[in-house]
Amino acid sequence: MIKKKPFIALFASSALLLGACGSDSSSEGESGSSEEKEVLEMGTSAEFAPFESRNPEGEIVGFDIDLANHIADELGYELEITDMKFDGLIGALQNDRVDMVIAGMSATDSRKENVDFSTEYNHSGEMFVTPKGSELTSLDSLEGKVVGVQLGTIQEEGAKSIIADEGINFELKALDDSGALIQEILSGRIDAAYMDKQVALGYIEAQDLGAFDDPTTASPGMAVAFPKGSDLVEDVNGVLAAMEESGELDELKEKWLTDEE
């Protein structure tokens, strides 16, 4: 669904104004007046700092946003970002509302049934976030407690697996975004939140919370998601490989993730 979007040069407005005054408008075909550039539509969910979130000015910023802009620049596209709920991102790809999704999304086997993925660009792991000083310090201590997860994430799947495979019986509460999970912890409505480790570390520092690592099998890494059969997969994989080789991917991690580790 990549489409053409016209870029009208600033001098076009001046030409119209001069035309209204009787000036010659023969510059209509002048180079740059109707240049078109393909637009790459990207979906994300800006509730996942440091990967994507809104700054005080309301702009979407983060590791994934810098990555997306680099990909678009390298492939010659103009990037347009649509912010939506995380659990709606796969559907947006399937319905051709966006060309790709970069949203800290793990390339799970179940998701691969519905979308295609690039090579993985980051792996964080998971943590259980708790109130400061909580006695919850292990999986066993979660027995009978209420654990929050973000709806539609790998953590929701992982928490269900822990209940089934580890035999830890806790109540699962799914919410729309990670910020809501932290508010539930602070208000005492949940006992812990199961989150991506990089995201969790940011909240732990900002809110002075406690936490412990998930000791179970590591989740898949994060990757760029595409509609099934998308021609973009190979191109984006090429950009990611070049970034890995040049060190640009490590530079992005140092910029956005190092201080959180």
C-alpha positions, 0 to 999 in steps of 0.5 A: 500500500506504499503510495505516492505523496506530492511534495509542493515546493514553498515557491509554489505558493509564491507563484500563485500569489504572483499569478494573482497579480498578473505575473507570468506563471510559466514556471508551473513545470519548473523542477521541484514544483510537483516532485513526488516521493513514496510514503512508508506508513508505519504503525506503532504504540507510543506507550513503550519507552524507551522504544517509543513514547511521546515527549513533553511536546507530544512528539513520538520519540525513541529507539524504534522511531530513530530506527524507522527514520533511518530505514525510511531514509536508506530506502528513499521513503517519507515516513508517516507514523500512526499511533494505535493500541498495541493489540491493534497493530497486527490487524492494521498490517492484515488490513493494509492500513500500514506497511510495517510495524515497529513497536518493540514487537517480538517475533513469536511463532503465533504472530508469524502465522499472520505477518512476516518479520524482519531479522531481529534487531534487539532482545531485552528479556522480561521482568516482574515489577513490584512496589518498592520493598515488596516481598515478591522476589520469585515466581513462587511468591506470585502464588495467589497474587494479581499480575498485570500485563499489557494486552496483546503483548508477548508478556501476556502470552508468557504469563499464561505459560508461566501459569500453565508450565510452572504451576504458579497460580496467579490472577492475570489482569490485562490492560491497554498500556504499560503506563496503566500497569504502573498506575495499578501497582502504585494504587495497589490494584495489582501486585506485580506487572510482567513487562519487557525488561528495558521498559521495566527498568525505566519505570523502576527508576522513575517511580522508585519501584522494585522488581525481579527478573523472569527466570523462565525461557527467554522470549524471541527478540524484537523485529519489524513486522510486515503484511504477509508477502511484503516486498519490504522484508528483504529491503529492511533486512538489508538495512538492518544488516548494514547497520549491524556491520557499520555499528549504527545499530549499536550506536542507537542502543547506546543512545536509548538503551544503555542508561536503562540497563 
